[in-house]
Amino acid sequence: MQETTIKLENIKMKEDWKDFLKEEFTKPYFLEIKKKYIYALENKKTIYPPANLTFNAFNLTSLKDLKIIILGQDPYHQPKQAMGLSFSVPCEVAIPPSLLNIYKELKTDLNIEPCKHGNLSSWAEQGVLLLNSILSVEAGKPASHSSWGWQKFTDAVISKLSLEKSGLIFLLWGNFAKSKKNLIDEKKHFILEAAHPSPLARTGFLGCKHFSKANEILKNLGKNPINWNLTK
């Protein structure tokens, strides 16, 4: 059994997010997620990411510095891959195919050489929220926690950001991410859409130039652009 379970009072995220989302943590659906999580652990299920990294996206990216949201779907379900950031894996883990395509686009778009690791934490620390819609998964079983209620939580995050903030950039890659478009006020925010970076999508992601486009929007807003180069 994993050492840590999700405790409402010990959710590991930055304080500004805790304050922003405090109402969600007491809603019935969130308490049900907690019950399901603890029940799974009690039945010796292995859950990814490790419990202390479940809300890692909210721990590395502060709300006050938030600029960009990159929406993923489900955590990686193989050992040592998931780290609570969409598309990201720890440095010692092989780079997944989707992230390899993201690196290819960075090379084409901004002439950034592909990184040797897949850890995107430096993006998160600059204000890029790497948010999976579902925040946990059982080992070896993709989308196994899709019915737990996580999407109610992350949809609420997106809706609340859309309502209470302005000038955010949402990168929606693939049909699942695009399905969240109705939660975002396009009059207040920016939406860039492309196919999923997975090689299975074949076309539509490579050539999207979302990294340069996002930085241009940030410059026009008077904000510092993102340093997408992970090798420095």
CORSULLIN-V401851 format. One record per helix or strand of 3 or more residues. SS is the DSSP state (H for helix, E for strand). FROM is the first residue (numbers start at 1). TO is the last residue. If there is no record, write none. Layout:
SS & FROM & TO
SS & FROM & TO
This chain:
H & 8 & 10
H & 15 & 25
H & 28 & 42
H & 51 & 53
H & 56 & 60
H & 63 & 65
E & 68 & 72
H & 97 & 110
H & 121 & 125
E & 128 & 132
H & 150 & 164
E & 169 & 173
H & 175 & 178
H & 181 & 183
E & 190 & 194
H & 199 & 201
H & 210 & 220
